[in-house]
Amino acid sequence: MWLSRRVCFDVPMPSDLLTDEVLITWGTALAAFLAVAVHGLWRVTRNVITIAHEGGHALLAVLTGRRLSGIKLHSDTSGLTVSRGKPRGPGMVLTALAGYVAPSLLGFGAAVLITTEQIQLMLWISIGFLAAMLVMIRNVFGVLSIIVTGGAFFFVSFYASPEVRDAAAYVFAWFLLLGGVRPVWELQVKRWRRQAPRSDADQLAWLTGVPALGWVTFFGAVSLAALVGGGALLLGRW
């Protein structure tokens, strides 16, 4: 009597290998990349980077004891933060330094919160940050920018499904990480063309004696380091 035994092996199909987590991670990274790389999209999405940039100036001005006078956000994606205090010294240096590194550092912070399953906290911090900025905005476009951005965060935080909330959080983190790099390059291009004589880097050169190119290099190093570190966190490689 012959006994036969059938052994079945469950070979996963390619679609089975694409888990929801992988799709969210890479899909949101692609969406954020397009928002930064495509010029037509960047003209709109760059406003979010400007909010983070000017918010960085404002936060460091307050933390170093300077008196914050106001913030303006313009439709050409430029911005201006005015604070009062000593014209030189560590407080002024840190305030000027904060702008170009703020988006990248905020993106890294968002990546940390996402990977520690604190997405809701990240959204609430973002809403609080925007609410604090709104009080100091001094022009109409700036008010509209903050309200629209804050409204998007509010909707995602309180009304979106968990899946949509998680995807939005990943997009936001990737966008800050990627979007923090491009403005540094744009800054140096403008400096080469002598179109930005009063840039943050040039102000820092006047304050510290370190050449403006050195400060641009520092901005770029911080932005790239945050992108590598934050990207590794989001991709589960760290």
C-alpha positions as CSV (number, residue, x, y, z in Angstrom):
1,M,0.0,0.0,0.0
2,W,1.4,3.3,-1.2
3,L,0.9,6.4,0.9
4,S,1.1,9.7,-0.8
5,R,1.5,13.0,0.9
6,R,1.0,16.3,-0.8
7,V,3.1,19.1,0.4
8,C,1.9,22.6,-0.5
9,F,4.1,25.6,-0.4
10,D,2.5,29.0,-0.2
11,V,4.5,31.2,-2.5
12,P,3.6,34.8,-2.0
13,M,2.6,36.8,-5.0
14,P,4.4,40.1,-5.7
15,S,1.4,42.0,-4.6
16,D,1.5,40.2,-1.2
17,L,5.0,41.6,-0.6
18,L,3.8,45.2,-0.9
19,T,2.5,45.6,2.6
20,D,0.5,48.7,3.6
21,E,3.5,50.0,5.5
22,V,5.7,49.8,2.5
23,L,3.1,51.4,0.3
24,I,2.6,54.3,2.7
25,T,6.3,54.8,3.3
26,W,7.4,54.8,-0.4
27,G,4.2,56.3,-1.8
28,T,4.3,59.2,0.5
29,A,8.0,59.8,-0.1
30,L,7.2,59.9,-3.9
31,A,4.3,62.3,-3.3
32,A,6.5,64.6,-1.2
33,F,9.4,64.4,-3.8
34,L,7.0,65.5,-6.6
35,A,5.7,68.4,-4.4
36,V,9.3,69.6,-4.1
37,A,10.8,68.7,-7.5
38,V,7.9,69.8,-9.9
39,H,8.3,73.5,-10.4
40,G,4.6,74.2,-10.7
41,L,3.8,72.4,-7.5
42,W,6.8,73.8,-5.7
43,R,5.5,77.4,-6.3
44,V,2.5,76.5,-4.1
45,T,3.9,74.0,-1.6
46,R,7.0,76.2,-0.9
47,N,4.7,78.3,1.2
48,V,4.7,75.6,3.9
49,I,8.5,75.7,3.9
50,T,8.3,79.4,4.3
51,I,6.0,79.0,7.3
52,A,8.5,76.7,8.9
53,H,11.5,78.9,8.0
54,E,9.9,82.1,9.5
55,G,8.6,80.1,12.4
56,G,12.2,79.0,13.1
57,H,13.3,82.6,13.2
58,A,10.5,83.6,15.5
59,L,11.0,80.7,17.9
60,L,14.7,81.3,18.4
61,A,14.1,85.0,18.7
62,V,11.7,84.3,21.6
63,L,13.9,81.7,23.2
64,T,17.0,84.0,23.2
65,G,15.1,86.8,24.8
66,R,14.5,89.0,21.8
67,R,11.1,90.8,21.4
68,L,9.2,89.4,18.5
69,S,7.5,92.2,16.5
70,G,5.8,90.4,13.7
71,I,5.9,87.9,10.8
72,K,5.0,88.4,7.2
73,L,4.4,85.7,4.6
74,H,4.3,86.8,1.0
75,S,2.6,85.2,-2.1
76,D,6.0,84.8,-3.8
77,T,6.9,82.4,-1.0
78,S,9.3,84.9,0.7
79,G,8.9,85.9,4.3
80,L,10.1,88.3,6.9
81,T,10.4,88.0,10.7
82,V,11.2,91.1,12.7
83,S,12.4,91.0,16.3
84,R,13.9,93.7,18.5
85,G,17.0,93.4,20.8
86,K,20.7,93.7,20.6
87,P,21.9,94.1,17.0
88,R,24.7,91.6,17.6
89,G,25.5,88.8,19.9
90,P,24.5,85.1,20.3
91,G,20.7,85.8,20.3
92,M,20.9,87.6,17.0
93,V,23.1,84.9,15.5
94,L,20.9,82.0,16.6
95,T,17.8,83.9,15.3
96,A,19.4,84.4,11.9
97,L,20.7,80.9,11.9
98,A,17.3,79.2,12.6
99,G,15.5,79.9,9.4
100,Y,17.1,77.6,6.8
101,V,17.6,74.7,9.2
102,A,14.1,74.8,10.7
103,P,12.2,72.9,8.1
104,S,14.7,70.0,8.1
105,L,14.9,69.8,11.8
106,L,11.1,69.9,12.1
107,G,10.9,67.1,9.5
108,F,13.4,65.1,11.5
109,G,11.3,65.7,14.7
110,A,8.2,64.6,12.8
111,A,10.0,61.4,11.7
112,V,10.9,60.6,15.3
113,L,7.3,61.1,16.5
114,I,5.9,59.0,13.6
115,T,8.3,56.1,14.2
116,T,7.5,56.1,17.9
117,E,3.8,56.0,17.1
118,Q,3.1,59.5,18.2
119,I,1.4,60.8,15.1
120,Q,-1.5,62.4,16.9
121,L,0.9,64.3,19.1
122,M,2.8,65.4,16.0
123,L,-0.3,66.8,14.5
124,W,-1.3,68.6,17.8
125,I,2.2,70.2,18.0
126,S,1.9,71.4,14.5
127,I,-1.5,72.9,15.2
128,G,-0.2,74.7,18.3
129,F,2.9,75.9,16.4
130,L,0.7,77.4,13.7
131,A,-1.7,78.9,16.2
132,A,1.2,80.7,17.9
133,M,2.4,82.0,14.6
134,L,-1.0,83.3,13.6
135,V,-1.0,85.7,16.6
136,M,2.2,87.3,15.2
137,I,1.3,87.4,11.5
138,R,1.1,91.0,10.1
139,N,-0.3,90.7,6.6
140,V,-3.4,89.2,4.9
141,F,-1.7,86.6,2.8
142,G,0.2,85.4,5.8
143,V,-3.0,85.0,7.8
144,L,-4.6,83.1,5.0
145,S,-1.6,80.8,4.6
146,I,-1.6,79.9,8.3
147,I,-5.4,79.4,8.4
148,V,-5.4,77.1,5.4
149,T,-2.4,75.1,6.6
150,G,-3.8,74.9,10.1
151,G,-7.2,73.9,8.8
152,A,-5.7,71.0,6.9
153,F,-3.9,69.8,10.1
154,F,-7.1,70.2,12.1
155,F,-9.1,68.2,9.6
156,V,-6.6,65.4,9.4
157,S,-6.2,65.3,13.2
158,F,-9.9,65.2,14.2
159,Y,-11.9,64.0,11.2
160,A,-9.7,61.8,8.9
161,S,-9.6,58.1,9.1
162,P,-6.5,56.5,10.8
163,E,-5.2,55.4,7.4
164,V,-5.5,58.9,5.9
165,R,-4.1,60.5,9.1
166,D,-1.0,58.2,9.0
167,A,-0.4,58.8,5.3
168,A,-0.8,62.6,5.7
169,A,1.8,62.5,8.6
170,Y,4.3,60.6,6.4
171,V,3.8,63.1,3.5
172,F,4.3,66.0,5.9
173,A,7.5,64.5,7.4
174,W,8.9,63.6,4.0
175,F,8.0,67.0,2.6
176,L,9.8,68.9,5.3
177,L,12.9,66.7,5.0
178,L,13.0,67.0,1.2
179,G,11.7,70.6,1.1
180,G,14.4,71.7,3.5
181,V,17.1,71.0,1.0
182,R,16.0,72.8,-2.1
183,P,15.8,76.3,-0.6
184,V,19.5,76.1,0.4
185,W,20.4,75.4,-3.2
186,E,18.1,78.2,-4.4
187,L,19.8,80.6,-1.9
188,Q,23.2,79.9,-3.2
189,V,22.0,80.3,-6.8
190,K,20.6,83.7,-6.0
191,R,23.9,84.6,-4.3
192,W,25.8,83.6,-7.4
193,R,23.6,85.9,-9.4
194,R,23.9,88.7,-6.8
195,Q,20.1,88.6,-6.2
196,A,20.2,88.1,-2.4
197,P,22.6,90.6,-0.9
198,R,20.8,90.6,2.5
199,S,20.2,86.8,2.8
200,D,20.4,85.0,6.1
201,A,23.8,83.8,5.2
202,D,25.1,87.3,4.4
203,Q,23.6,88.6,7.7
204,L,25.4,85.8,9.6
205,A,28.6,86.7,7.8
206,W,28.3,90.3,9.0
207,L,27.5,89.1,12.5
208,T,30.2,86.5,12.9
209,G,32.9,87.1,10.3
210,V,32.4,83.6,8.8
211,P,32.0,83.9,5.0
212,A,28.5,83.6,3.8
213,L,29.4,80.5,1.7
214,G,30.4,78.8,4.9
215,W,26.9,79.4,6.4
216,V,25.3,78.2,3.2
217,T,27.4,75.0,3.5
218,F,26.3,74.6,7.1
219,F,22.6,75.0,6.1
220,G,23.1,72.4,3.4
221,A,24.9,70.0,5.8
222,V,22.2,70.2,8.4
223,S,19.5,69.7,5.8
224,L,21.1,66.7,4.2
225,A,21.9,65.1,7.6
226,A,18.3,65.5,8.6
227,L,17.1,64.0,5.3
228,V,19.4,61.0,5.7
229,G,18.5,60.5,9.4
230,G,14.8,61.2,9.1
231,G,14.6,59.1,5.9
232,A,16.3,56.2,7.6
233,L,13.8,56.4,10.4
234,L,10.8,56.5,8.1
235,L,12.1,53.6,6.0
236,G,12.7,51.6,9.2
237,R,16.5,51.4,8.6
238,W,17.5,53.0,11.9
